Amino acid sequence: MKVVIVKDNETYDKIPTLYEDDFGFIVNFKVKDDLNANYNIGSTSEVLLKIVNLNTEAVLIDNTCEIVSSTSGTCRYEFKETDLNTSGIFVCELEMSSAIQRYSISMGRTLIKENQ
């Protein structure tokens, strides 16, 4: 499986560069199967966005995404004021869990830049 990311009407295969202390924006995640079809997340009880510092392994974000459409595999996350409080290189993933299993989909690395 893979995740297609949509931010500001632009489509990405990984989370784009973000900026420290930025908040109030929404990122949509569309889960796709190996054939690039929408993956039904209807049996998923929870979808978490996890962003972890590559070097220190400190968890920056480990929060629940809102499921927008189970059948189209779409969920979203609105970044809060306290989410992007440090800069650096981070590893990103969506973690989905149901009553019987838990699995993660890597979204690669992203850069969180210092505000200028």
C-alpha positions, 0 to 999 in steps of 0.5 A, a space after each residue: 500500500 501507499 499514501 497519496 498526500 494532498 496539501 494546498 491542492 497539490 498532490 505528493 507521494 510524501 509529506 512536503 516540506 513544512 515550516 516550524 510553528 506553522 498550523 491551521 492547515 489541513 493535509 489529506 491522505 488517500 490510501 491506495 493499494 498495490 494496483 493504485 486503487 482506493 483502499 477501503 479503510 472501513 474496517 479501520 477503527 483508527 488512523 494515526 499520523 506519526 512524525 518522528 525525528 530521524 536522528 533523535 527518534 523523538 515523537 513530534 506527532 502521534 495523533 488521530 486523523 479524521 476519516 473523511 471517506 472510508 470507501 475511498 481510503 481518505 482521511 485528513 489531519 489539521 495541524 495544530 499550533 503545537 505540532 510543528 514546534 521544532 525543525 529537522 528531518 522527520 520520518 512520517 507514517 500512517 498507522 491504521 488499526 482495527 480490532 484484529 490488526 495494526 499496520 503502518 504505511 511509510 510516507 518517507 521523510 520530510 523536512 521541517 524548516 525553521 521559520 524565517 
